[in-house]
Amino acid sequence: MAKQSSNTNLHKAKNNKKDEFYTQLSDIENELRHYKEHFKNKVVYCNCDDPRVSNFFHYFSYNFEHLGLKKLIATCYKNQDADLFSTNVSDKAVYLEYTGDKNGNSIPDAHEIGVKDLQGDGDFRSQESIELLKQADIVVTNPPFSLFREYVTQLIDFEKKFIIVGSYNAITYKEIFKIIKENKMWLGYGFSGGNAYFKTPYSNDNFVEGVYNINTGLVKFRNVTWYTNLDIEKRNVDLILHKKYTPEEYPSYDNYDAINVDKTKDIPVDYVGNIGVPITFLDKYNPNQFEIVKFRKGDDDKDLVINGKSPYFRIIIKNKKL
Ligand SMILES: C[S@@+](CC[C@H](N)C(=O)[O-])C[C@H]1O[C@@H](n2cnc3c(N)ncnc32)[C@H](O)[C@@H]1O
């Protein structure tokens, strides 16, 4: 059997609509510490979050005063597909509202959290959820991988600020790339060492050996990161480049006027024209330093080709400072 990577497992998750992957509190803390100044007096909405299992709800309710939040809302989705893996123990979708500690113990007590029934299933696209979305300033969650396109499009349409988890593959979706190119969304700080561990109800049989840890119940994905449209420091930092352009080291594409670069750190410091870079470049992208020109295709609208061969997805960029 061909060896599959943990990335392949994420593909599987998407194709089979397996969406139950719960984000760890430590990963949420690690990412959100970079955004603290954005939360003051804001309404935060977690719209794919069962508060019984969601660490997003936990994080924001316990850090409510520390962040100076105005309100926290979370909706819990009731999965209508009665599939084998469904974990929803309640047959009702609910939403929760929390407006901070009232009794001075700095803990979100059960009686301080308002739980209200939803009429429908709590789908983020439902009118009820959209009404809650309209109240929100910042949406923060790990949405279903299988609905990422629709999820992001909705946030953009309603002009919401957000911090969400998604796959790196999403960059290769036409709709998502357009949003990134237009600087309406960018990459956050990401998971430590590029390893994202999620709690999941799916059994070991669903994963290739080594991906699921029976002892911890955690599954490891290598291809997941954070996306946001909030201003973060890393986005304003120039990528330090040291290599000089030579035609030998940086061949041009057969079907597009740009040079090919295989590693982001090797982008030549002095090249004025178009440059093809791997999608991991976006982790270092500073819109004041580079402009995103296009994605993947040459003048003939076919995949970029170099000496007859097609490198893995490339983003065409241009140095704005030269
Ligand atoms: C990747 S999991 C993450 C769960 C949680 N946000 C967390 O990070 O721990 C995505 C969640 O979205 C829920 N979900 C699936 N489809 C949904 C929909 N259409 N609307 C809202 N939530 C949905 C799934 O049941 C699942 O719990």
The ligand as an SDF file (V2000), in Angstrom:
LIG
                    3D

 27 29  0  0  0  0  0  0  0  0999 V2000
  -13.0970   21.1600   12.5350 C   0  0  0  0  0  0  0  0  0  0  0  0
  -14.4150   21.0150   13.7050 S   0  0  0  0  0  0  0  0  0  0  0  0
  -13.9230   22.1860   14.9080 C   0  0  0  0  0  0  0  0  0  0  0  0
  -14.8100   22.2760   16.0910 C   0  0  0  0  0  0  0  0  0  0  0  0
  -14.4560   23.4500   17.0220 C   0  0  0  0  0  0  0  0  0  0  0  0
  -14.6080   24.7170   16.3160 N   0  0  0  0  0  0  0  0  0  0  0  0
  -13.0470   23.3050   17.5350 C   0  0  0  0  0  0  0  0  0  0  0  0
  -12.1680   23.9290   16.9900 O   0  0  0  0  0  0  0  0  0  0  0  0
  -12.8230   22.5180   18.4630 O   0  0  0  0  0  0  0  0  0  0  0  0
  -15.7240   21.7870   12.8130 C   0  0  0  0  0  0  0  0  0  0  0  0
  -17.0670   21.7540   13.5330 C   0  0  0  0  0  0  0  0  0  0  0  0
  -18.0660   22.3630   12.7220 O   0  0  0  0  0  0  0  0  0  0  0  0
  -19.2760   21.6560   12.8520 C   0  0  0  0  0  0  0  0  0  0  0  0
  -20.0320   21.8690   11.6230 N   0  0  0  0  0  0  0  0  0  0  0  0
  -20.1070   21.0650   10.5330 C   0  0  0  0  0  0  0  0  0  0  0  0
  -20.9070   21.6080    9.6220 N   0  0  0  0  0  0  0  0  0  0  0  0
  -21.3530   22.7770   10.1360 C   0  0  0  0  0  0  0  0  0  0  0  0
  -22.2260   23.7760    9.6610 C   0  0  0  0  0  0  0  0  0  0  0  0
  -22.7720   23.6850    8.4710 N   0  0  0  0  0  0  0  0  0  0  0  0
  -22.4720   24.8400   10.4630 N   0  0  0  0  0  0  0  0  0  0  0  0
  -21.8920   24.9540   11.6770 C   0  0  0  0  0  0  0  0  0  0  0  0
  -21.0500   24.0280   12.1780 N   0  0  0  0  0  0  0  0  0  0  0  0
  -20.7960   22.9470   11.4200 C   0  0  0  0  0  0  0  0  0  0  0  0
  -18.8500   20.2090   13.0380 C   0  0  0  0  0  0  0  0  0  0  0  0
  -19.8490   19.4830   13.7000 O   0  0  0  0  0  0  0  0  0  0  0  0
  -17.5630   20.3600   13.8410 C   0  0  0  0  0  0  0  0  0  0  0  0
  -17.7730   20.2420   15.2080 O   0  0  0  0  0  0  0  0  0  0  0  0
  1  2  1  0
  2  3  1  0
  2 10  1  0
  3  4  1  0
  4  5  1  0
  5  6  1  0
  5  7  1  0
  7  8  2  0
  7  9  1  0
 10 11  1  0
 11 12  1  0
 11 26  1  0
 12 13  1  0
 13 14  1  0
 13 24  1  0
 14 15  1  0
 14 23  1  0
 15 16  2  0
 16 17  1  0
 17 18  1  0
 17 23  2  0
 18 19  1  0
 18 20  2  0
 20 21  1  0
 21 22  2  0
 22 23  1  0
 24 25  1  0
 24 26  1  0
 26 27  1  0
M  CHG  2   2   1   9  -1
M  END
$$$$
